[in-house]
Amino acid sequence: MPESVVIEVHALNSGSLLNSNGLILHSAWFGALAQGSSEIVDRMHDQQVKPFTISPLMGLTADQKGVCAFSAGQRAWFRVTILADELSESLAQWSDTLKTGATINMKDTLWQVDRVALGSDEHLWAGRMTYENLIQVVQGSRVKGRWTLEFATPMTLNGSRFPCPFPQPESLVRSWLERWQVFAPFFLTDELPSQAREYLCVEEYRLHTETIRMHGIRLPGCVGRITLRDRGMSGAMRQTLALLVEFSFFCGSGYKTTQGLGQTRVVRRE
């Protein structure tokens, strides 16, 4: 069952972190998984498509070099999402460990947990929904074929030779479909990316480029909002696309979603 848990924290001391600090939270999450089941960790190391995403600390401001400086008391939050039932118990255990008052060490800075949000009524980036419920929500709504998405962290797509920091519809849909086909209980048509290339257009966007310093390289990504519009899909194909759009809240978009990139949510459906 896709789930998203948000952990709200505040800094106990002043310091600085790179805007790629999702790497640190990635390591913390793997440490929590290893305590529960080393078999899961070993299996995930071998998986090309991982069953989770993780954000960096949200609410910090980076300078031109990607350094986020903060003072004691700075409030922030991060989220972990899972796409497979085998991680549900581990996420629940880690959430319980990170109860109010717990601390997280991030590169010599301590962050104290203020709250763990499990539902959308507690935080707009939290929530859970079974794959079957996702389908029911889409089937029970009028899908007109216009969606506005928000990329809260830099989103970049795999190009043939270089990263592409612009959300081209075909590549965007392919990134969602790849995760769906691995973790959902049934397959969707592989024609969706080509249908997106043919019929899904970028109607408007308000995006800017942010660069992440990661693994010794500078990785460009886009942050902001984009509106996608269907221009001629069949009703069945449009509804299937709508399912993937909703799924993006849990699976993220593009490249390196397990290390902080591509955090996505739908802000408008028309």
N, C-alpha and C positions, 0 to 999 in steps of 0.2 A: 504493500500500500504506500503510495507516495505521501510523504510527511515532510513538514518544514517546522523546525523549532528555532526560535529566536532567543538569544541570550543577551540581556541588557547588562552592561557593566559600567564601572567608573574607575578612573585611574587613581591609584593610591600614591603615586609619585610622578613627578614631571619626567619627561624623556622624549624620545623620538623613535619612530618606526618608519621603514620604507612602505610605500603604498602597495608593495607586494607582500604585505604581512599575512595574506591568506595562506602563504606557505607555512607560517608558524602554526596557524590554526589547523592546517592540514595535518601537520605532525602531531599536534595534540589529539586530534580526532583518531588518528591511527594508533596512538598510544592507548586511548580508551578502548578501541576495538581489540587491541592485542590483549588487554587485561581480561576481556570477556571471552575471546576465542582467537587463538593464534591461527587456526585453520582458515577463518574468514579473511584475515589479513594476508596470509600466503596466497589464497585464491584470488584476492583482489589485485595483488601485485601482478598476476598473470593475465588479468582481464584487460583487454584493450579499451572497452567501454566500462567505465566505473559506475557503480550503483549509488552514487551520492554526489552532491555538490557542497561547496563551502564558500562563504563570502570572506572578505577581509573585514577588519574592524570598520564599521560604517559610522559616519559622523565626524571623521577627522578630515583635515584640510592639508593637502600636499603642496609643497612648493614646486618650482620648475624642475628640481632635481628628483622629485618623487619622494621627498622626505616629509613626514607628518610629525610636526612638533606639537607637544601638548603639555598642559600643566596638571598638577594634582587636582582631582575633582572632575576632569574632563569625562563627559558621558559619551558612550558609544554602544554599539551592538553588533552582533554577527549572527549569522544563521547557518544551520546545517540542514540539508534536505537529503532524503533517502528515496530510492526508487524501487527497492526490493524488500520483501517481508523479512528476509534473513537478517536485516540490519535493525529491525524495529526494536528488539529487546536491547541491543547495544545502545541505541539512541536513547531509549527510555532510562537505562541505567546511567548513562552519562548525564542526561538531563537532571536526574535525581542527585547525582554527585555535585553538579553545579548549582545546587540550591542556593538560596539567598545567603550571602556571607562567604561563600567559597571564593578562592582567589585563583587567578590564571597568571602564570609567569610568561611574559612575552619579551624576550631579549632584555632582560634585566629591569623590566618595568612590570609592576604588579597591577592587575585589574581585579576589582572585587565585583562579584555577581550581585546585581540588584534584583533581577527577576528572570525567570524562564517562561517564555510565552509559547503556548502550545496551539492556540486557536486564533482564527482571524479576528475574533472579538477582542483579543488581547493585543495583537500587533498585526498590521496589514501585510507583513511578510511571513506570518506564521499560518499554519493550517494543515489539514490532512484530508485526504479523499481517496477512496478506493478507485481503482481503474473503472470498475463498473459504475460507480457514482459519477465519475467524470463523463462517461458516455451518456448517462441519464440526464445530466445537466445540459449537455449539448443538444441531445434529442428533444428535450423539453423547452428549448428556447427557439426563437425565430432568428435564424442565422442569415443576416443580410449581406455579410461578406466584407465588413470594414472593421479593422481592429487597430487600436493604438497601443503600442508596446513601450514600456520603459526599460532601458538598460541602465541599471543602477551602478554597475561596475563595468570597466572597459570590456567591450565585446569585440572579439576579432575572429575571423573565419579563416580556415585553412585554404590558401590559394594553391595553385599548382606548383608555385615555386616560393612564394612569399606570403606572409600573413596579410589578410585583407580586412582593414578596419572599417568597412562599410557593410551594412546588413543587406546584401543582395538576396532577394526573396528565395531563389532556388537553393542557395547554400544554407540559408537560415532554416528552411523547411527540412533540408537534408539532415542538419544537425539534430533537430528534434526527432525526426523519424528514426534515425540511427539508434537513439536511446529507447524509443518506444518499442522497436522491433526486438530489442534484447530483453526488456524487463516487463512489458505488458503481457497479459495472458493470451493475447491473440495478435496476429499480424495485421497491418494496414497495407494498402496497395503501395507497391514500390514506384508507382507512377506519380506520386505526389510532388517530388522535386521537379520533374519535367512539366507537370501541370502548373506549378508555381512559376516556372520560367515563362510559360506561355500566357498565363492568365492573371498572375498576381503582380500588381504594380506598387511601387512606392509612391503614395499620393502626396505625402508631405513629411518633413522631418525637421527636428530641432536637435541636432547632434553636435558634439564637439569631440575632438581627439584628446585622449589622455594616454600617456606613455607609462608603462609599467616596467620597472627594472627587475628582471627575473632571470635567474640562472646565468648572470653575467651578460645578458643581452637586453636591449631596449625593445619592448613589444608594444606597438601602437594598438589602441582600441577605441571604440566610440562609446560615448556616454550621452544619454538623453532620451528623446522620444521619437518614434517613427510610426507613421500610419500606413498600413497596408490595405489595399482594396482589391477585391476580386473583380475581374473584368471579363466574365463569360464562362466560369466553371459551371459544370452541372450541379444540381442541387445536392446530390449524393457526395460528390467530390468536395463541395464547399463545406458540407457538414463534417466530413472527415478532416479537412484542414482545420476547422474550428476546434476539433478535439485536440489536435497537436498544439494549437495556439494556447489552449488552456493548460496543457501539459507543460508548456515552457516555464510556468511558474515554479515547477518542481525540478525540471531537468536542466534549466539554464539554456543559454544559447552560445554556440560557437565552441571555441578552443579553450582548454585549461579551466573548465568550470569547477574542477576539483581543487583548484588552487586560488580561487577568488574571482575569476573572470566570468563575464556573461550572466550576471544575476538579472533575471527578467520577470516582469509581471505585466499583465494586461490592465491598462487603466481605462479603456473604453471599448465597448462592443456595440456595433451598430449594424 
